[in-house]
């Protein structure tokens, strides 16, 4: 495991300021992976703001994950942020063994006890809006998606994108490819290429590497979680952004208030909480698609429209 932020290392726990919350991040993938980067950047920003002291480990395997959780708890971290998708039962057991530590995990399961909180990556509202922009851009009417694993959070996102496409193009057809892992850009590229060969001319990139296929074949793509347009300026026309900071701020506030943190923090990912939004390049979308999308965006923010939540595996 590696660990460093601003010169802090696990070998020197005494350097933490006592007035700050000691927080650890445990990342199953490298922190450059899109999902992990959102957590990592939010935690770094909170540290820069003076709200926390932050250390982290990345590329932690499932077999090592519970041990890493225990080590950080033993070192006095009051909040441990990470992902329990591969270790749901074991992670909850660790939390039960360390009741003075809050664990906030990306999870498909439920909260547990007083100190095991969970969150979902709910940028589905932005994905729906991206689908609205994508619909009129396609010449073939076939839309592809490259996903990681068909867990609820991934399924909800892809299904929301499809619903957004159908909002403007009811007859659309869809292709799907799951790569079986959360971080394998070459495999995501290969899945995207296969879908393009099958007729897709718009790809929704739930995984890093999808836009590489789109760029290579001269089709358009949508990014998820972060803004890929600067990296692929003529390829990625919209991004379903996700922001972890609202969830992080909420759990920090609960810890400081001394209230139970064994709850679901997923609602802080909603657009009305600042947890997700769409960013797009106006020059790459059809002008007459913008107003309907912006109207739906306003309706989502006001609560007048609710994006469907469909956790079923997309086919």
Secondary structure, DSSP 8 states (H G I E B T S, - for coil): ----BTTB-GGGGGGS-TTSEEEEEE-SS-TTSHHHHHHHHHHHHHHHTTSEEEEEE-S--HHHHHHHHHHHHHTT-SEEEEE-TT-HHHHHHHHHH-TTSEEEEE-SS--BTTTEEEE----HHHHHHHHHHHHTT-SSSEEEEEES---HHHHHHHHHHHHHHHHH-TT-EEEEEE-SSS--HHHHHHHHHHHHHTT--EEEESSTTHHHHHHHHT-EEEEEES--TTTSTTTEEEEEEE--HHHHHHHHHHHHHT----SB-GGGGSGGGTSEEEEE-GGGS-HHHHHHHHHHHHHHHHTS-------S---
